Amino acid sequence: MPPFTANLIALVALALSVALAARLWSRSRALPAGYHAELAWLRAGLYFGACWLVSWAAGVLPALLDNPLAFPEQLTDPGWLAFTALCFAVEIVGYYVIWPRGTLTHGRALHWPSVIAFGLLWGVSEGQLFLSVWAVAERFIPSRALVAVVTFVVLAAFIGLWHALVWDIHVAPAHNIAEWNARKVLFAHIPNLVCTLAYLATYGNGGMFVLFQTVALLGSTYFMRFPPFTTNTPAVV
């Protein structure tokens, strides 16, 4: 696709971010203290917008638009097929088997439109942010193996701090079982990054890397029962 498409997407992301920031400032002053789904969505929207803008600035967004998820020759490569299946298996085991065991819904109903919309936005946006870290590291480090190591260290530190200080306080509803936090890190988050970064270093499929993160975060969104934008939105079990 032409660069114009990426530029247009970035411009839309910027405009939406400004609108969301204004709405967040207004609503946060009007609502009482505590967790509010509306504010959570607005804060998440700002984060997603920032992810898209970083992706555009790092050259990741144009590259994703210009390249397919997989190249024709890869579809007949047994090694690529096996590694791709392994990454999907890691996501399924980590985020659909292990992660739910350490997660509580606190009685929140399952609202499919909210889960699907939020999970897709979260996965595609954060996947691009992670890929942007790789893209920046790749400009300064000639070895792909070392790029993978540096990206892992940066992302591990970012994810830990971001969730502890911001995401799990102001965006995600209460869902963690404290005793399971270390197990989630060891058996879900770390395998995810190790496997998908190794895949990226081996084959360079940025779109597949984003897809892997989206599969993982759709699982997280589903099992925590992320709430709809307002509490008045009908929910189904």
Secondary structure as a PSIPRED ss2 file (coil, helix, strand):
# PSIPRED VFORMAT (PSIPRED V4.0)

   1 M C   1.000  0.000  0.000
   2 P C   1.000  0.000  0.000
   3 P H   0.000  1.000  0.000
   4 F H   0.000  1.000  0.000
   5 T H   0.000  1.000  0.000
   6 A H   0.000  1.000  0.000
   7 N H   0.000  1.000  0.000
   8 L H   0.000  1.000  0.000
   9 I H   0.000  1.000  0.000
  10 A H   0.000  1.000  0.000
  11 L H   0.000  1.000  0.000
  12 V H   0.000  1.000  0.000
  13 A H   0.000  1.000  0.000
  14 L H   0.000  1.000  0.000
  15 A H   0.000  1.000  0.000
  16 L H   0.000  1.000  0.000
  17 S H   0.000  1.000  0.000
  18 V H   0.000  1.000  0.000
  19 A H   0.000  1.000  0.000
  20 L H   0.000  1.000  0.000
  21 A H   0.000  1.000  0.000
  22 A H   0.000  1.000  0.000
  23 R H   0.000  1.000  0.000
  24 L H   0.000  1.000  0.000
  25 W H   0.000  1.000  0.000
  26 S H   0.000  1.000  0.000
  27 R H   0.000  1.000  0.000
  28 S H   0.000  1.000  0.000
  29 R H   0.000  1.000  0.000
  30 A H   0.000  1.000  0.000
  31 L C   1.000  0.000  0.000
  32 P C   1.000  0.000  0.000
  33 A C   1.000  0.000  0.000
  34 G C   1.000  0.000  0.000
  35 Y C   1.000  0.000  0.000
  36 H C   1.000  0.000  0.000
  37 A H   0.000  1.000  0.000
  38 E H   0.000  1.000  0.000
  39 L H   0.000  1.000  0.000
  40 A H   0.000  1.000  0.000
  41 W H   0.000  1.000  0.000
  42 L H   0.000  1.000  0.000
  43 R H   0.000  1.000  0.000
  44 A H   0.000  1.000  0.000
  45 G H   0.000  1.000  0.000
  46 L H   0.000  1.000  0.000
  47 Y H   0.000  1.000  0.000
  48 F H   0.000  1.000  0.000
  49 G H   0.000  1.000  0.000
  50 A H   0.000  1.000  0.000
  51 C H   0.000  1.000  0.000
  52 W H   0.000  1.000  0.000
  53 L H   0.000  1.000  0.000
  54 V H   0.000  1.000  0.000
  55 S H   0.000  1.000  0.000
  56 W H   0.000  1.000  0.000
  57 A H   0.000  1.000  0.000
  58 A H   0.000  1.000  0.000
  59 G C   1.000  0.000  0.000
  60 V H   0.000  1.000  0.000
  61 L H   0.000  1.000  0.000
  62 P H   0.000  1.000  0.000
  63 A H   0.000  1.000  0.000
  64 L H   0.000  1.000  0.000
  65 L H   0.000  1.000  0.000
  66 D H   0.000  1.000  0.000
  67 N C   1.000  0.000  0.000
  68 P C   1.000  0.000  0.000
  69 L C   1.000  0.000  0.000
  70 A C   1.000  0.000  0.000
  71 F C   1.000  0.000  0.000
  72 P H   0.000  1.000  0.000
  73 E H   0.000  1.000  0.000
  74 Q H   0.000  1.000  0.000
  75 L H   0.000  1.000  0.000
  76 T H   0.000  1.000  0.000
  77 D C   1.000  0.000  0.000
  78 P H   0.000  1.000  0.000
  79 G H   0.000  1.000  0.000
  80 W H   0.000  1.000  0.000
  81 L H   0.000  1.000  0.000
  82 A H   0.000  1.000  0.000
  83 F H   0.000  1.000  0.000
  84 T H   0.000  1.000  0.000
  85 A H   0.000  1.000  0.000
  86 L H   0.000  1.000  0.000
  87 C H   0.000  1.000  0.000
  88 F H   0.000  1.000  0.000
  89 A H   0.000  1.000  0.000
  90 V H   0.000  1.000  0.000
  91 E H   0.000  1.000  0.000
  92 I H   0.000  1.000  0.000
  93 V H   0.000  1.000  0.000
  94 G H   0.000  1.000  0.000
  95 Y H   0.000  1.000  0.000
  96 Y H   0.000  1.000  0.000
  97 V H   0.000  1.000  0.000
  98 I H   0.000  1.000  0.000
  99 W H   0.000  1.000  0.000
 100 P H   0.000  1.000  0.000
 101 R H   0.000  1.000  0.000
 102 G C   1.000  0.000  0.000
 103 T E   0.000  0.000  1.000
 104 L C   1.000  0.000  0.000
 105 T C   1.000  0.000  0.000
 106 H C   1.000  0.000  0.000
 107 G C   1.000  0.000  0.000
 108 R C   1.000  0.000  0.000
 109 A C   1.000  0.000  0.000
 110 L C   1.000  0.000  0.000
 111 H C   1.000  0.000  0.000
 112 W H   0.000  1.000  0.000
 113 P H   0.000  1.000  0.000
 114 S H   0.000  1.000  0.000
 115 V H   0.000  1.000  0.000
 116 I H   0.000  1.000  0.000
 117 A H   0.000  1.000  0.000
 118 F H   0.000  1.000  0.000
 119 G H   0.000  1.000  0.000
 120 L H   0.000  1.000  0.000
 121 L H   0.000  1.000  0.000
 122 W H   0.000  1.000  0.000
 123 G H   0.000  1.000  0.000
 124 V H   0.000  1.000  0.000
 125 S H   0.000  1.000  0.000
 126 E H   0.000  1.000  0.000
 127 G H   0.000  1.000  0.000
 128 Q H   0.000  1.000  0.000
 129 L H   0.000  1.000  0.000
 130 F H   0.000  1.000  0.000
 131 L H   0.000  1.000  0.000
 132 S H   0.000  1.000  0.000
 133 V H   0.000  1.000  0.000
 134 W H   0.000  1.000  0.000
 135 A H   0.000  1.000  0.000
 136 V H   0.000  1.000  0.000
 137 A H   0.000  1.000  0.000
 138 E H   0.000  1.000  0.000
 139 R H   0.000  1.000  0.000
 140 F H   0.000  1.000  0.000
 141 I C   1.000  0.000  0.000
 142 P C   1.000  0.000  0.000
 143 S C   1.000  0.000  0.000
 144 R H   0.000  1.000  0.000
 145 A H   0.000  1.000  0.000
 146 L H   0.000  1.000  0.000
 147 V H   0.000  1.000  0.000
 148 A H   0.000  1.000  0.000
 149 V H   0.000  1.000  0.000
 150 V H   0.000  1.000  0.000
 151 T H   0.000  1.000  0.000
 152 F H   0.000  1.000  0.000
 153 V H   0.000  1.000  0.000
 154 V H   0.000  1.000  0.000
 155 L H   0.000  1.000  0.000
 156 A H   0.000  1.000  0.000
 157 A H   0.000  1.000  0.000
 158 F H   0.000  1.000  0.000
 159 I H   0.000  1.000  0.000
 160 G H   0.000  1.000  0.000
 161 L H   0.000  1.000  0.000
 162 W H   0.000  1.000  0.000
 163 H H   0.000  1.000  0.000
 164 A H   0.000  1.000  0.000
 165 L H   0.000  1.000  0.000
 166 V H   0.000  1.000  0.000
 167 W H   0.000  1.000  0.000
 168 D H   0.000  1.000  0.000
 169 I H   0.000  1.000  0.000
 170 H H   0.000  1.000  0.000
 171 V H   0.000  1.000  0.000
 172 A C   1.000  0.000  0.000
 173 P C   1.000  0.000  0.000
 174 A C   1.000  0.000  0.000
 175 H C   1.000  0.000  0.000
 176 N E   0.000  0.000  1.000
 177 I C   1.000  0.000  0.000
 178 A H   0.000  1.000  0.000
 179 E H   0.000  1.000  0.000
 180 W H   0.000  1.000  0.000
 181 N H   0.000  1.000  0.000
 182 A H   0.000  1.000  0.000
 183 R H   0.000  1.000  0.000
 184 K H   0.000  1.000  0.000
 185 V H   0.000  1.000  0.000
 186 L H   0.000  1.000  0.000
 187 F H   0.000  1.000  0.000
 188 A H   0.000  1.000  0.000
 189 H H   0.000  1.000  0.000
 190 I H   0.000  1.000  0.000
 191 P H   0.000  1.000  0.000
 192 N H   0.000  1.000  0.000
 193 L H   0.000  1.000  0.000
 194 V H   0.000  1.000  0.000
 195 C H   0.000  1.000  0.000
 196 T H   0.000  1.000  0.000
 197 L H   0.000  1.000  0.000
 198 A H   0.000  1.000  0.000
 199 Y H   0.000  1.000  0.000
 200 L H   0.000  1.000  0.000
 201 A H   0.000  1.000  0.000
 202 T H   0.000  1.000  0.000
 203 Y H   0.000  1.000  0.000
 204 G C   1.000  0.000  0.000
 205 N C   1.000  0.000  0.000
 206 G H   0.000  1.000  0.000
 207 G H   0.000  1.000  0.000
 208 M H   0.000  1.000  0.000
 209 F H   0.000  1.000  0.000
 210 V H   0.000  1.000  0.000
 211 L H   0.000  1.000  0.000
 212 F H   0.000  1.000  0.000
 213 Q H   0.000  1.000  0.000
 214 T H   0.000  1.000  0.000
 215 V H   0.000  1.000  0.000
 216 A H   0.000  1.000  0.000
 217 L H   0.000  1.000  0.000
 218 L H   0.000  1.000  0.000
 219 G H   0.000  1.000  0.000
 220 S H   0.000  1.000  0.000
 221 T H   0.000  1.000  0.000
 222 Y H   0.000  1.000  0.000
 223 F H   0.000  1.000  0.000
 224 M C   1.000  0.000  0.000
 225 R C   1.000  0.000  0.000
 226 F C   1.000  0.000  0.000
 227 P C   1.000  0.000  0.000
 228 P C   1.000  0.000  0.000
 229 F C   1.000  0.000  0.000
 230 T C   1.000  0.000  0.000
 231 T C   1.000  0.000  0.000
 232 N C   1.000  0.000  0.000
 233 T C   1.000  0.000  0.000
 234 P C   1.000  0.000  0.000
 235 A C   1.000  0.000  0.000
 236 V C   1.000  0.000  0.000
 237 V C   1.000  0.000  0.000
